[in-house]
């Protein structure tokens, strides 16, 4: 079964809305629209072709995403704020047949491509396309989409997700969250991110609804949307909850009569924030989850009912997923020991696109090696302790330190640079750059120059917030001039929240 057919299996005839808010569409109209577009795409390029999609969360994205996958092609959703260099790398690697994007993104990337299609250039519903998509048994093992994430080498890695993966993970999430047609999700997570896509897929499957808020920076608007649109669910990464709890003056005092639950993933949220949320809103279920793009979205969850007894745990495997923690010999560890978390299930990716070696390292004997280190308790609940991969998670996004280091090292005055993640009360984890400067250039490299340089070559969420300057490579602290400055509160730091 094609994954899109699965999403709409029980809801395609519904007259109720799927998307509500500034843009609206019913299930019936969405079903008709994406089917029309899928036939058009199939007539243009056939099937099994790579097709890019760059857009913020909107109706255009929803229709095109569904149409691409329904047509039997492979969707590559990308951050509309992607750097030019990364876009070119992914474009050259995947060689897309079509590119769907908004004019603003096209202008910023300077594409000038004859493969580009925009919201106002799509065919109207009354245009007929006689070519029918071939019927018959559909191979669920076919690739449905490629989600690009940061790799440890600094180059984006394309995670190939099959129709089977999408169906399996959607089914699991619907089951453990017990979603129903009455559920409505406030979506602040982007759909080029697997966590955001999982909200899209699950609510389609159950006949629920979603509403968008693409500007989390305006907290008042987020809180108003939760109330005005009678949202029953909210999903966020750690920084969302930290900002709601520490930056909003009204979140703790407000009442959300329809909000039944919230989910958190995309990195570990310190228990103190979860405790703070639960104390302010004891009527709302707080669901801790863990996942990876390589697992389509979710791997584990911690039921709210056991939170107090398992505080700090990522929980156990979701339905259909087997998790265990193993040592270097592949043997399961005992409680108190540390090993790597590995996973098995129908949600595990097909592999990395055009990266056979990376795929072999990640998937061994049918198990996904997550790169996350952890321990277990006597009842099998898993607790993460560290990350073995050279990846930092900030605001739910995976960031390669090497990519940022390469940008800063391009400055001739810089001798060395190290990027690391440091804890922050509000952000959860922030990026710190330790920069070694040539002695004759120590006054030429300032915080402002580094910010400007990084902003020209990196997406805003990859620009470090904390800087430590050094004037040589000595390990002797007394020989260094150190100047650590935090950018917390800087507008640059907050602007990136609109990309979440």
N, C-alpha and C positions, 0 to 999 in steps of 0.2 A: 504493500500500500504506500502510495505517495504520502509524505508527511502532512501536506496541506489537506489532502482528503481526510486524513485522520483527525486533524484539528477541527474540520467542519462536519465530521461524520454525523453528529446529532444536532447541529445548530444551523445548517445552511438555509433552512426555510423560516427562521425566526424573524419576526418583524421588530423585535426589540433592538435597542441600540447596542453596538459593540464599543464604539468610540463616542464619548460624550465630552462636552466642553466647547472650546472655540471652534473646533472642527467636529463634525458628527457624521456617523454613518451606521446604518442598521446591518445586521447580519445578512439579510436578503440582498441588500444593495452591494455590500462588500463582496459577497459570493459572486454576484453577476459581474461586477467590475473586474475582479482579479481573473476570472475565467476568460473574459473578453481579452484582457491584456496578455494572458498566458498564450492564447492562440495566436495573437499578433507577434509575440516574441518568438514563438515556435516557427512561424512562417518566415520571420527574418533570419534566424540563425540555426534552426533545428534544435537539437538537444545536446546535453553534456558539454556545453560551452561555458566558459567563465564570463560572468557578468558582474560588473562593479555597481555598487549602490552607495552614494555619499549624500547623506541628508541628516538633519536633525530629526527627532521624533515628530512625525506628522502623518497626515493621511496619504500623502505621496509615497512616503517610505512604506507604509503598511501595504498599499496596493501593489507596488512594484516588487517588494520582497516576496509576497505570496505568489505573484504571477511568475516570477523567475523560477521558484522552486516547483510550482505546479507544472510549468512547461518542461520539466525534466532537465533544466539547466542548473548551474552551480552559482549560487549567490555569494558575492564577496562584499559584505557590508563593511565600510571603512569610516573612521572618524572624519567628519567633514572638516575638522581642524587639523588634519594630518599634515606633517611637514612635507614640503615639496620633495626632498630627497627620499623620504620613506615611500611617498606615493610613487615616485618613478621606479624605485626598486621593486615594489609590489606589482606595478603595471608591467614592467619588463619581465618579471618572473612568471606571471600568470597569463599575460597576453590576452586581455579580455576582448570579447567580441562586441560588447556593448557597455556603455557607461551611463548610468542614470544618476543625475545630480542636479543641484539647484544652481542658478546662474551665479550666485555669490561665491560658491565653492569653485566653479569653473574659472571665474575671474581671478581668484586668489592663487589658484594652482597654475594659471596661464596654460590651460590645456590646448585650446584650439583644435579639438579632436573631431573628426568626422564620425566618430563612434558615439558621441555624446547625445543624450536625450534629456529634455527638461520637462517640468510639470506641464508647461503650456504647449509642448510639442507632442504629447501623447495622443493616440487616436481617440476620436469620440466614440461613445458606445454604439452609435448608429452605423458606424463603418463595418461592413461585413468582411469576415475572413473565412474563406471556404476551407482552408487547410485545417483539418482536425488533428488534434494530438492523438497519437496512436493509442488505442485502447489495448486491453489485455493485462496479463499479470505484470505488476510493476516490481522491479527488484529493489527491495528495501536496503540492500547493501550499497546502492549507488550513492555517490557523494551529493549532498544537498547544499552545503555551504562550506566556505573556508573562512574561519575567523582568525585574523592576524593579531598576534600578541608579541610583546617584546621578548626577544631571545637573549640568552646569556652572552652571545657574541656581539650584541648590539644590533644585529639585523633582525627585522620582524620574522616571526615563525608563523607559517600558515597551518592552522589546525583544521584538518579535514573532518567534517561532521557528516555522517550518513543520515538517510531518512530513518533508518532503524534507531540510530542514536537519539534523534529528536523525539521519536515516538516513545522510546523507552524512558527517557528522562522526564518527558511531559507526564506520562502515566504515573511515574513514581511521585512526582511533586504533587499532582492532583490528589493522590492517595494519602500521603502523610499530612498534607495541609487540609484535607477534607474540603476542597473547594466545591462550590455549588453555583448554580446559575444566578444566585443572589449576590455573589461577590463582585465588588468593584475595586480595582486597584488604582491608586494614585502612582503614576509612573514618573519618577525623576531620573531613572537610570537610562542611559542611551541604548538603543537597539543594535549598535555595532558591538556591544558588550554582551557576553553570553548570559549574564545575570539578568540584564534588561530583556533580552529575547525570551528568556524562560517565563517572564511575566506575560508577555504577548502570547506565547504558545499555550500556556495553561488556561488562561481566561478564555481563549478561543475554544479550547476543547470542552470546557464545562458550560459554555453559553453565558459567561459572565460579561463584564464590561471593564473598560479602562478609561482613564482620563490623563492627559499629559500636563506636566509642569516642567518646562525646560530651563527654568531660571531659579535654581535652588538658592541663589544668593539673596533673593527677596523672600525672606522667611515668612513675612506676613501673608504673601500670596500663597505660599505652600499650605500654611495652616488654614487659610480661608478656603482653599480648594478641598481640603479634607472634609470640612464641614459642609460647604455649599453643594458638593457633588455626592455627598453621603457615602464616602469611601469606606469600605469595610477592611481594606488592607493597605499597607505601606511597606515598601522594601527599600533598604538603603545599605550603604557601606559604612564602616565605622565613623568616618567624618560627618556623615549626615546626622547621626545620633548625637555625636559630641557637640556639633554646632547647635542642634535643636535644644540640647540640655544646657549649654553654657553660653550661647550667644543670643538666644531668644528670651525676651523678658516675659513672654506670655505662655509659652508652650506648657510649662508645668501646671499652670493654673487653668488653662482652657479645658473645656469638655468636648469630647469627640463622640457623640452619641452613637454613631454608626460604626466606628472603628473597632473591629474585633481582634485584629492581630497585626503585628509587624514582624518582618523577617530581616535578619542581618547576616551578610556574608561579605566577601571581598576583602578579607583580612580579619585579624583578631581584634575584637573590641574589649577593652579592659573591663573586668567584672564590675568595677566601681560605677561605670556608666550604665551598665545593665541594671544594677541595683537601684540607681538613681531613677531610671525610667520606670521600673516596676513599682517603686514607692510612689512616684507621682501619678501613675496610671495603672493601678492594680487590676483594673477591669480589662486591660488589653493584654493579650497573650504575646509574649516576647519570644520569638523562635530564633535560636542561634543555629546557623548553618555553615557548612564548609563545602567548597567545590573548586573546580578548575575548568578552564576552557577545554582542556583535554578530556574532560569528563562530560562534555556538552554543557553542563552547568553545575549540577549538585552531586555531592558524594555522601554527605552525612547531615544529620540534624540532631538537635538536642531538644526533646520535648520540654515545654515550659514546666510541666509538672515535676520534673526531676532536676530542675535547674539548681535549687538550693543545695541539693546533695551532691551535684556534679559540677559545681561552679568552676569555670575555666575550661571545661571540656568542649570539644567539637562534636561530641555525641557518638552515635553509631551509624552504620551505613543505612541509607534510605532503602525503601523496598526495591529489590532487584539488584542491589549493589553489595558486594562482599568486600570488607575492609580488613586489613591486618597490618601489624607493625612488625618488620623483620630486621634482623641484624645483617651484617655484611655477607654472611653465608646464606642468606635467604631463609633463615629459621625464625619462627615467631619468637618475639621477646617475652620475657616474664615481666610481671608488674614491677615497676620501678626502673627497669632497664630502658635504654633509648635505642630507637631504630628508625627506619624510614617507613612512612605510610605508603602502602600500595593498595590498589583497587582493581576489582574485576566486575564486569557487568556489560549489558548491552548498550550502555551509554558511553563506553570508552571509545575515543576517537579512532578513526581509520589510520591516522598517522599524520606526520607533518608533510606538507606539500613540497615536493622536490627536495626532500631531505631524508634520504634512506638511513644515514648514520644516526641522525637525531631520533628517528622513529625507533630504530633498534635499541637505542639507549633508554628511551622512555617506555617502550612496551616490550616486556620480556616474558615469554611463555604465557601470553595472554593477560599479564598483569601490568597495569599502569604504575610506574614508579614516579610518585608525585614530586619527589625532591624535598618533601617536608619531613622534618624529624619530629618524633613524638614518643610518648610513653603510654602505657595503658594501666588501668586499675584492675582490681580483682574481678570486676563485672564486665570487663571488656570495653569500657568507655575510653575513648582516645583523647589525649591531651597533647597539643602541639607544643614543641619546645624551641624549634629553630627552623630555618630554611637552609637546605644544603645547596640549593641552586643560587647562582649569583643574580638574583632578582629581588628587587625591593618593591613592596606593595604600598602605594600611597593613594588614599582615597579610592581604594578598590582597584586601581590600575597597576598593572605590572610594568615596572620600569627597569631597564637595563643600565646599571651604573657605567658600563663600558661606553655606551652611546653618549652619555653626558660628558664623561671624561674625555672622549675624543674631541668633542666640540670645544671644551675649555683648553685642551692641549694644543689646539690649532693656533692659539695666540702665541706669538714668538717670545713673549716675555715670561711665559709659563714653563717651568721645568718639569713639574709633576703635578698630578691631580688625583685625588681619591674621593669617590662618592660613597656615602653610606646613609643608611636610614637611622634617624634618632627619634626617640620618643618625644611626644609633645602632648600637653594636656588637652588641647583642642583638636588638633589635626590627627592625633593618634600616632602617626609617623610622618616625619618631615625629612627632606633631603638636605644633607650637609655636604658641602664641598670643602675639602682641605687642599688648598692650592699653594704650591711652592713656587716662589717668584725669584727670578734672577736678581742678585743684589743690586745691580746697576739699574734695575727697573722697578724697584719696590714701590716707588711713588706713582708709577704709571698705571698699575692695576688696582682699581678700586672696586668696591662692591657694585656701584652703579654701572661701571663699564662691563663687569661680568654679567650682570642682569641683562643689560642691553644686548651683549654678544650672544648669550644663551637664548634670549627671546627671538633673535633673528634666525636661529637655526633649530630651535626645539619648540614643541608644543608647550603651552604655558605650564601644564601640570608637571613637566619635567625640569623646570627651572628651579635650581636649589633655593631654599629659603634661608639657610644658615651657611655662613662662610668663615673659614679659618685661614688666615694668610701666614705664610712662612717665607723666610728669605733664603733658606738653603735646605739641603736634604739631610742634615745632621739629625741624629736621634737624640742629641743633647738638648733638652728643653731650654737650657739657659742660653743657647746660641740662637734661639728663634725669636722673631718678633711676631707675636700672635695677636690677632684682632678678630674676635668672634662677634658677629653681628647677626641678630635674628631679624627676619623680615616679616614676622607675624604681624598681621594687620595691614601690611602693604597691599594696595589695591591689586597688584599683580597676583598676589597669593590668593585673593578671593575670586578674581575673575575666572580662574580655572574651574571653580565650582559649577559654573554654568555648563561645563562640558561633561559633568558626571552623568 
